[in-house]
Structure formats: structure tokens, C-alpha cells
Amino acid sequence: MKRILPSLIAVHRYLGVAFCLIFLIWFASGIVMIFKRMPEYSAQERLARLPALDARTVLLTPAQAFDAAGLGGTPDRMLLTSVDGRPVYRFIVGPGSATVSAADGAYVDRVDGDGAARIAGGLFPDHRGTARWIGSSTEPDQWTIGNRFNATGALHRVSLGDPAATELYIAEATGEVVQKTDRSSRFWGYAGPVIHWFYYTPLRAGRAALWNDLIVYGSLVGCLLCMLGLLIGVYRFSVSRRFLRATSMSPYVGWLRWHHYAGLLFGAITLTWTFSGLLTMTPWDLFPQGPSGVQIEAIRGEGVALDRFTLPPAAALGEFEKTLQPREIEFVQFMGTPFYAASDGRRKVLVSAGSGAAGTRMSFSREELVAAATAAMGGHPPADIAWLTAYDSYYYDRTGDRPLPVLRAKFDDPDETWLYLNANDGSIVGGEVRGSRAERWLYQSLHSLDFPVLYQTPWLWYPLIVGLSLGGLALSATSLVIAWRFLTGAISRA
């Protein structure tokens, strides 16, 4: 060790000079991300701002509307929703969509700038008079990098003219609001996720492979840096030096000593966070994800079979109104049976859409869900079944938003598949295989400290993760000072 120690120190020094600022950025932005995320137009807000559907204005059946759209085949997904205050049918077919009026089947044209401003004013009536079109683009900006431009065409940007400087991104093809930002969310978006993930537009837009490689291989070098620091730090640490020689337990002085002690305290968590951060990129397809499209189709069907939806949506609206006021209806199938599904953001209600009288379904039975899970696995019955009314170690959410109860079905197939089925609507809301369960512990547990005891105890989780992050920030700050002094000294000598 004494022979190779100088070489290890040299490698650690130069890697530290190259990566000290990156680690400082990771820790500082990570603290921000504990409390703030990227700007979004949430599904709950989108649904709440849609107008209530009026049965008197929904005059066409789904089949009639699909014929009016002039599309062939079978839609992958179908909605009864609203655009500019008018009820419309929206058919999603492949990467694109078509929208027609639910009243007369007229094709809803692409939205222009004035139309986008009008839609924004309708959704945000307090700013109807101040909403104005800023511009449109077919290229992503900082807040729309993940948007599917091939499906939505251009995005119109509309300012609400409010004190918060709110801006909406409205899809030209559908009239939907796909993103919402304001002054505060943009600031915290930059301070947190953008710099933490190096999510800069010039790097991400059109250069996804380069961005992926920078994060993956940069994280690998960061792991090497941490391991070298831990090895050197433990080797140079001596308790006997302190008590037998009346000197410090570290042979270093000044900022190097502070860096040594900070590394001993927070080096291990820095290594685990760097390693688990690497796993967020799912490199080299190490961990398969589920559920698969085949499993979902086994329950939901391959596309929406419109001939099964014989109950007029207007009649279904009357049935929905006994429980909630629907603002959007999705056409779903469960094991071949058609349903209209609507939600108020807290619960989902299903109305039978086939022949016969309309009936409301609030949940599916254990036996129905077991049959669905069996179908999803190609007729292979589950080896173990559990009815969960509380989260387990793999199906969980710190905010409590994931639905309960669910049926957990375990299979003895080669991948050791677990499926979680929502009792409310019969959908697969979670799927795990052997590899993804390993990732759950290597990524979520190490990176977000999502250990069962911690994520269920916010008063313990928040102080712990903030405290450890501050320790990592201190470690990074000391390395930055050391790197600066090393560089300035090298320049002076040169």
C-alpha cells in the first residue's frame, strides 16, 4: 500500500480537480430537488380546469364520431373531452391523433396563435383579458424537451399576463395544454433538476445519446473518485496518532484535514449516491422494466373496440352524475367488457358501456383480478396472491397517491414476475421482475433513501436526507478549495 499510495493520491487529486465542481452542483441541486421539481401542468390541474361535460351537447356515438374522423382500423386510445369549451372525441392512433366535435362530427382544425390564447383564457378565466400569444415552435425548449413533437406539431406559447409570469404551452394539433411554467417554477427548475441532470436544451435536444453517455460514464469516473478517496482516507486515518503522539488523527493540515474528516464521514454516502445516480439512466439495459405492453393488452385489449360501446355516452353521463361530475371520459375495456371511465382526481368511476342497462362499477372483485392477472401471463396462474390495502416494499409512494387496494399476484415464471392490479379499474398499476426488484434497492433505496421505515416517516426522512446532503456539500466545498489552491499554485509555478 505504501508503494502504490503516491499513485493513488495523484489519480485522486487530478480526478478531484476535474470533478469537484460537478459534485458541488450535484449536492446543491439535489437539496433543491428534495422540495422542488420540474415545472408541470399536472393531471389533477388539467382535469380540474376542464369544463364539465354536458350530455345535451354529446350527440354522436363513438362509432359515428370515428367514421366522421375518417380514420381506418382501430384507435389505440379514445377520450371524450373538451377543446375550447366544446365537447370533442379524441382518437389516438399510433403517434398521432384526430379530434372531432361530439355534436356534429366536424373536424377540429389545428389551433392557431389566437386560438391558443382563447383556449388559455377559457381554462384560466381570471386572465381571459390578459392572455396573449407569445410565439410557437416545432423545436423543444428547456421545459418541453420530453414533449412528443411528432404527435403535437408546433407548440404555442401563451402568457397569462399575471403577476406570477405564468406561461402555457398549447399543442397546435390538439389544443391541449402540455406544459405550464411560472417565474418561481422556472427558477427552481433551473436550480434543481436542470443542473442536477445536466438537462440543458442544447445537450438534450437531438443529442440524447451524447447526454446519456456523459451522465453514465461521468458517474462511473465519479464512483472511482469516491472509492479512491475512501481508500486513501481510511488508510491515512490513525487513532493512535492522536492519543500516543498527541497529534491529529489526520496527517493533513488546513483544508486538507477538513476534507479528510468530511470524506470519512460522508464519503460512503457520496459513493452510494453517485452509483445509484448512475442507475437512474438504466445503463446497458441492466434492469428490465414492467409491465409489458403484451400484459396490458391481455387485459385492456389491442385498441378500443368501438362496436362494443353500444351505450350512448350521453346516457353514461347521466349515470356518472349520480357519483361525480365528469369532465373527461376514457373508453376502456376490462377482459373484453367495455366501460366508460371518469375521475374527479381522487377516485375513478366506471359505467358499463355495453348492451343492457347502464351500471356503475367502483371496483373489481378478487376473482376478476386474479383472472385478469392470469390472462396477462398467458394463462399461467399466479403462485401467490395477496390483497393489499397498504403499500409493500415495491409498490409504494411517499405522497400516498398510488391507488389502493391492489391485488398482488406473484408468478413462478423464469423472471419471477409480480403484477399489481388496481381494484378500482382493473388496470395493471405496477409490474416487477427479478431485475427491477434489485434495482429498487440499488437505486430508490440508495438514492432517495426509500427504505420502508423512512419513506413512511416524513419527520425522520426529511432531516436525514437534508443532513446527509449538507455533509456531501461540505465535502465537495472542501475539495473545491483544495482544487483551486492546487491549480493556482500550478499556474504560479509555471
N, C-alpha and C positions, 0 to 999 in steps of 0.2 A: 504493500500500500504506500509506503514511503517513497518507493521508486516511481510509482505512477501518479502520486498526488500532484506534483507540479503540472503535469499534463492535464489532469482533470480540472485543476484550478484554472488553467489557461482557457480550456474549452468553455468552462462555466462563465468565465469573465467575458469572453467575446460574445457568447450567446446572450448573456445578460445585457450587454451593451446594445445588442440588436433588438431584444425583446422587452426591455424594462418598461418602455413607454406603452407597448401593447398590453402588458399585464396591468399597468396602472389604469388604462382605458377599460379593460375588461372588468376590473373590480368596481370602478366608479360607476360605469353604466349598469353593471349588474345590480348595484344597490338601487339605482333608479327603477330598474325593471321589477323589483320586488313590489313596487307600488304603482308603477305606470307602464302601460304597454303601447303598442302602435295605435294610431287613430283608427276608428272603425265606425261604421254605421251598423249597429248591432241588429241581429234578427229581431230582438224584442222591440227596439225602437222602430224598425221598419214596419213591423206588424201593427204597432200601436198607432202609427201615423196614417195607415191606410184607412180609407172611409169604409164604413160598414156596408156590406153587400145588401142590395135591395132586390128581393125576389121579383118585384114588378118589372125590373129592367133586364132580367135574365130571361130572354125569350127563346133562345136556341138551345137545343140539346147538344151534348158533347159531340155526337156524330155529325150533326148538321154543321157545327162550327168547324170541325175538322175538314169536312168537304169544302166549306167556304174558304178555308186556308189554302186549298189546292195542293195539299201535301199527300204523298203516297206512303204506303207502308203503315207502320205503327209508331206513334210517338213514344219516346223513351220516358218522358215525364209530362204531366199536364196539370195546369193550375187554372182556377177561376179567381181572378184578382182584379185590380183596378189600375188604369193608367189615366192620368189627368182627370181623376174623379169619375171615370166611366168604367163599368164592368167589362172585362175582356177575358177571353180564353187565351192562354199562352201554351203553345205546344213546343216542347224542347225535343229536337230531333238531331242526334249526333252533336256536333259542336255548335250548331246554330239553333235559332228559334223562330217561331212565327206567332204573331199576335193578331187576333181578330175580335171585333166587337161582339159581346154576348147578346146584343139587342138585334143586330141585323146582319152580322157576319162580315161587315166591311173591314177590309184590311187596315190595320193601324200602321200608318206610314212612319217612316223614320222621323225622329224628333229633331227639329232644328234648334237654333240658339234661343229664339223667342219661346218656343215650346218648352224648352228645358227650364227657362226662367218661370214660366207659368206653372209647370209641374212643381217646382221648388216652392213657389208661393202657395200652392194648394196644400202641400204637405206641411208647410210651416206658415200658417195663416197670419201669425203675428208679424211676419216680414213680407207679406204679399206685396206691399207697395215699394219695398226696397230691394227685392231680389233682382239681380241683374246678371246677364250672361257675360262671362269674362273671356272665354275662348274655348276652343276644342282642339283635340289632338288625337292622333292614332298611335302615338308613341307614349309609353308609360313614363310617369314622373315618379318622384320619391314615394308617393303614397298609393300608387296604383301599379306597382311592379308586378304584383300577383294577379292582376286582372286579365281575363281571357279576351284579348283584343280581337282575336279572330271571330269571336262569337258576338261581341257587342259593338264592333266597329269603333267609331270615334267615341270619345268621352267628352261631354260638355262640362265645363267648369262654371259653376254659378255661385256668386257671392250673395249671401243673405243680407248684407249691409247692416249687420247687428254689431253691438259693442264687442262681442267675442270674436269677430272676424271669421265667422263660420263660412266654409266653402263646401259645396256639394259637387260630386262627380256623377253625372247622369248619362246613362248609356244611350247613344243615338239610336240603336236598333230596337230597344225595348222600353225606353222611358223610365227605367229603374234607377234609383239612387244606389250606386255601388260603393260609394265611399263618402265619408263626412269627416272633415277636419276643422279645427279652430285654432286660434293662436296658441292656447295652452297645450292642446294635444300635439300640435306640430313641434313645439319646443321640447316637450318631454319625449316625443317620438325620436327626435334627433339625439337628445341627451341619453336615452336609454337604448332601445332596440337597434336604431340605425348604426350607432357607433359600436355597439356590442357585437352585432352580427356582421359588421362591415357592409351594411346593406345600402351602399351608395349606388345611385342610379347608373352612373357610367360603368360601374363594375358589374352590376347585376343584370341590366337590360342588354340582352344579346350576348352576354359573356358568362352565362350561368356555369359553364364547365370550368372556366378560369377561376371564378369566385369560389366554387366548390373545392377546387384543388388548393387554393390559398388557405382556406379555413382548415381543411383536413391535414395538409402537410405542415402548415404553420402550427397547428395544435400538436402534431407529433414532435416537432422540434421543441415546443413549449414543454411537453412531457419530459423530454430528455433533459432540458434545462433544470426542471424541478428535481428530477431524480439525482442529477449530479450535485445540486445544491444540498439535498438531504444527505447524500453520502458524505460529502465533504464536511457538512455541518456537524453531523453526529461524530465523525472521526476526530474532528478538532475540538470537540467539547470535552471538558475534563473537570469532574467534580473534585478530584484530588488536588488539582492545581489551586483550587480556591481555598481548600482547608489545610493543605500541607504547606503550600508556599505563600499563602496569604495574598494571592493574586486573583484576578478574574478567572472564571471558568472558561472564558473565551480567550484565545491568544491574540485577538484583534483589538484595536482601539478605535475610538471615534465612531463614525458612521458604519464602518465595517463590523464593529461589535454589535451595534443595534441591528444590523442586517442579519448577523449570525443568530442572535436571540430570536428575532422575528421569524427567521426561517425554521428554527427548531419548534417554535410554537405553531406556526401557520403554514409551514411548507407542505405538510401532508395533505391538508385540505385544499391547498393550491394545486397540488398534483391531481387529486381526485376530481376537482372542478375542471381542470384542463382536459383530463382524459374523458370525463363524461360529456364535456362540451364537444369534444371530437365526435362522440357517438350521436349527437343531435343531427349530424349530417348523414346518418346511416351509411357510413362508408363501405364501399365494396360489397354492398348488399349482404352484410353480415347477419342482419336480423330481419327475417321475413315478417310482414305485417298482415293483419287480417281485420275484418273478414274479407273474403274474396268476392269478386263480382258474381261468380257462379253460385256461391252460397246465398247471396242476396237475391239473385234471380230465382232460386229454387222456392223462395217464399213469396216474393213480390211479383214474379213473372217477368218474362222478357218483353218489356214495353207495356203500355197501357192498352188493354183490350177494350176498345170503346163500345163494342157491341154488347158487353156485359153491363154497361152503365145505362140501364133502362129507366131508372127513376129520374125524372127531370130535376136538375139542380134547384129549380125554384121550390119544388116540394121539399127537397132536403133542407133548404134554408129555413122553412117553417119548423122542421124538426129540430134543427140546431138551436133555434131561438128559445127553445124550452130550457136550454142549459147555458148557452153563451151567444153573443152577437158576433157571427163570423165576419172577418174582414178578408179572408183568403181561404180558399178551399183547394186541397190537393186530392187528386184522384189516385187512390192506392188500391192494392189487391193483397189479400192475405190468403194464401193457399187456394188461389183461383176465385175467391169471393171478392166482389168489388165493394169498395167503401168510399164515401166522401169523408175527408178528414179536415178538421178545423181546430185551431188552437187560439187561446187567449193569452199565450205566453207562459201560463202556469200549468195548464192541463190540455190534453188533446182529446177531442170527442170524435167518434166515428159514427156515421149514419149509413145503414145498408143501402147500396145503390142498385141492387139487382131487382128482379121481378118480385112482386109482392109488396106488402105494406112497409113503409119506412120504419126502421127501428134503430135506436141509439145503442152503441156499444161503448162502454167506458173501459173495458178490459177484456183480455182473453184468459181462458182457463189454463190451468197447469197442463191438462191433457192436450189442449190445442197447441200450446207452445212446444211441448215435447214432440208432437207430430211434425211441427214446423222445423225444429232442430234436426230431427231425423231426416227430413227431406233435404235440408241444407247439406247434409253429409252423405248424400247419395243413397239414402235408405238405411244407412248404418245407425242403429240405435245408440243412444248415449250410455256410457258405462256408469255414470254417476249424475244425479240430478239434485239440484238444491234450489229452493225458493228463497231469494234474498230480499229482505226488507231493509237491510243495511249494507253499506259498501264492504267489499272484501279487499284483499291486498292488491288486486289487479283491476278491479272495477271500482273507481273512486273519483272523487272530485272535492278539492278543498272548499269550493264555494257551494257545494251541495246542489248544483244544477243538473247533474246527470239523473235520469229518471229512475225511480223505484216504485214498486218492486220489479225485479227482473228474475227470469229463470236462468240459472247457470247450468249448462249441460257440458259435461266432460266426456271426451271420446278416447278410445284406446287405439286410434289410428297411429301411423308412424310419426306424425307431427305432434301427437298428444294435444289435439285441438280442444279449446274451450270456447263455447259460444254463450253470449249473454243476450237474451231476448227480452225486449220491453213488454211487460204485461199489458201496458196501456194500448199499444197499437200493433204489437206483434213483430216489430222490426228488430233486426239484429243491431244492437247498440254497442256491442263490443265483441272482439274476437282475439283470442290469444293462442299462440303455438309455443312450442318449447323455446324457440329462439327469442320471441318477443317477450316472454316472461323473464328470460335472462336480461334482456335489455331494460326491462322495467327496473331491475335492481341496479344495473350498471349505469343507467342514465338518470331516470327520475329520482331514484333514491340518493345517488351521489351528487347530482347536480342541483336538485331542488329540495333535498333533504325530505323527500316524500316517504318517510318511514311511517308506518301505521300510527304509532303513538303521536308523532309530531304533527302530521297533517290534520289530525283530529283535535289538536290542541293549539289554536292560534296564538294564545298568550305565551306559549312556550316557543312555537316555531318562529315567530317574527323576531323576538330578541336574539335567538340563537343564530339565525341566518344573517341578520344585520351585523351582529357582533363578529362573526367569523369573516364576513365580507370586509369589515373595517380592519380586521387583523391582516387580511390579504392586501388591503390597500396600503397599510403601513409597511408591509414587506416590500411592495412594489415601489413605494415612495423612497425607501432607503436605497433600493437598487438604482433608482433614477439619479439620486445624488451621487452615488458611487460612480455610476457610468459617466455622469457629467464631469466629475473631477478627473477620471481616467482620461477622457477624451481631451479636456483642456490641457492636462499635463502632457499628453502625447503631442498635441499640437505645439505646445511651447517648446518641447524638446526638439521637435522637427524644425 
